[in-house]
Amino acid sequence: MKQNNKKLGVMPLGIFFTVVIGVLLAYNLFKGDKTFFLSGKTSHGHYQIELKCNACHVDSFSSGEQMQSACESCHKKELEKVSDSHPKKVFLDPRNAELLDKLDARYCVSCHREHKPEITRNYGVTLAPDFCFHCHEEIAEERPSHKEFEFNSCANSGCHNFHDNSMLYEKFLTKHFDAPAHKKKQALPKRTGLKRWLKKNKKKEPLVAHSANVDVSQEMLPQLVIDINNATNVWEKSIHARTEGNCLDCHYKNEKVVGSSFEESIKEGTLKKEHFQLSAQDMLDKCSTCHKKQVESFIQSKHGMRLPHGLSAMNTQLARANVDKQKNIELTCQSCHKPHSLDVTYAAVDACLGCHQDKHSLAYKASPHFKLWEKEVQGKLPSGSGVSCASCHLPRDKKGSRVVVEHNQNLNLHPNSKMLRKVCMNCHGLDFSLSSLSDYQLIDNNFQGQPVGNHKTIELIKDRVNNK
């Protein structure tokens, strides 16, 4: 009997702990900390959306095809755009069937596995660094110049990029390898958006703010009226006023006040502060009516990638990057573009340095690039002569006669050889540019000095050309 009593005493204790654990799990699942359920730390590229599990996992036990579709929902267009040098179709060729036994490169997760921090390297790669060997073990025989290289060095900066070799293929390197370090004409492409609009609308006059100079002595909402006047006085001098971007286009989301003028709303007492406040998603919707391409690229970036998944806007306190977390800045369109002045000069430098605190960013204002930028801002150099943060990380993308700013700031950042065409080679030769992008000390001090020696890739190309 005594033994049975002991068992009965243990059972309620087990039930109690089961209930406690169940409640804890349920709370964290619906209201608490969902990171409790992560099987491991996510990579630098995906940590922002790690709590949106179904962004990658369609269901609890997703198949390989389902996971592949999830990857492609975000990355397929980008891979197609750069003509992915290892597309899926290569590995579907029957002649390459035996290679799939060693490395099944049909699926992104073969190389990029999340929640494996102990084996995750740059770009979220979880394979051993010598994985190129599986398919290219004969490279030393095919190209004797590669005999001295280790297989874990294939992806060194300026050598080979698995998906995107558009800046490193032989024809391109051969064409540009002997260009001088500094070109005679050094300038970035001039943005064409405003110029094109003004050309089409020659007779349009800038808008005038109807709410400017409203009598602020009235009793109703005096501070709000002051704020409106201050904002609209700034707005009247902005590009939006010049291009017919009116207050109503962005504000007045409350149906009760739509159609009333500012003056009438103030007198009637229907105008409230919340009528002017926009959420991050509201802002994207408003901005995209005129800036669709820019918004599309912004939400693909690390600044905006949380928003299309229904998550709150990214802020500095959530960032893994070296940023000033004390400011707790939310990343939306107006984080960089002041909503009324639209000062692109502020967006190009001060907005970036207001958050980023890494060595490269902190060294920028002592760099030759910044000195050129200062002179451009002061009107001492023509447009495009200076180099701001945005010049490199939000490059000007030229498509025919049209030049637009790419708002996906990480598109050409990793690997950094992506900067060659759209950024560096507007002013510098290929050898100088590639050698600079491979010199990590030079990157840390924001290119204050010269790269050490020539890049090995350029030496190989020179030898190849000379021996033909």
Buried (B, 14 or more C-beta within 10 A) or exposed (E): EEEEEEEEEEEEEEEEEEEEEEEEEEEBEEEEEBEEEBEEBBBBBBBBBBBBBEBBBBEEEBEEEEBBEBBBEBBEEBBEEBEBBBBBEBBEEEEEEEBBEEBEBBBBBBBBBBBBEEEBEEBBBBBEBEBBBBBBEEBBEEEEBBEEBEBEBBBBBBBBBBBBBBBBEEEBBBEBBEBEBEBEEBBBBEBBBEEEBEEEEEEEEEBEBBBBEBEBEEEEBEEBBEEBBEBBBBBBEBBBBBBBBBBEEBBBBBEEBEEBEBBEBBBEEEBBEEBBEBEBBBBBEBBBEBBEBBBBBBBBBBBBBBBBBEBEBBBBEBBEEBBBBEEEBBBBBBBBBBBBBBBBBBBBBEBBBBBBBEEBBBBBBEBEBBEBBBBBBEEEBEEBBBBBBBBBBBBBBBEEEEBBBBBBBBBBBBBBBBBBBBBBBBBBBBBBBBBBBBBEEBBBBBBBEEBEEBBBBBBBBBEBEEEE
